[in-house]
């Protein structure tokens, strides 16, 4: 087995079947390189580690540098793991374990005290993460509503980015005093815009809040709703409903007040879903609760 950093791979064609089999990612090196260039979480790092057998890519673990805010209000980078994949026929041979060890060494060398990942307890890999020292930290509540109106949803044109400075100002006010993935700057929002996750046709921007959503054939998914008061939150939810025909889904609602607002507006609440946020301390004296407390804030726009 040879372990090599993504940036050092001479040929990346082998990642196509590897990542497509695991996630349905039709890996295109040009598009992946675009992701590496625009995402501030990976562009200054190793991107990931790959296990090779006879020159063939058989397993992959992606790595990111994630900016977080601690309970004390300081900004601290943590490691983020994504894209864990092994080719069929090569599982249970220790490839993922070896790659995780490489990722943890990489994070430790950069001074990161924690490694984070998102997964599901129903996946086979979940038991591996537990053996590697990861613990469940956050379960994601969700809200669902089937709209009874048969009126056609409005159609928006265009895909320009919204007023990023206003979005950032509202967000910074909202997350003041919160710990978690709450460290953003304009470059992060520009990345979301370039990735078409933050565009005008999928954003409603109010005076004291905004909502980012994605329309699908039979549903609308709210990816982030930030509001500075209850009236603003209710208005943003109603604005999304006006643009929706079918079902509205809001996942990863870690604001208890917002979750209760959804409930008051007729949404079905699921307090725990299939997804879980996990953390592993990379230093023996590092305690997640002491560093971040019991509430680690994030939204779907923070997923990695």
Helices and strands as residue ranges (DSSP letters): E 2-5, G 6-8, H 15-23, H 29-38, E 48-53, E 56-69, E 75-86, H 95-109, E 114-120, H 125-131, E 135-139, E 142-146, H 164-174, H 186-194, G 200-202, E 203-205, E 209-216, E 219-227, H 230-242, E 247-250, H 256-264, E 268-270, E 275-281, H 288-292, G 300-302
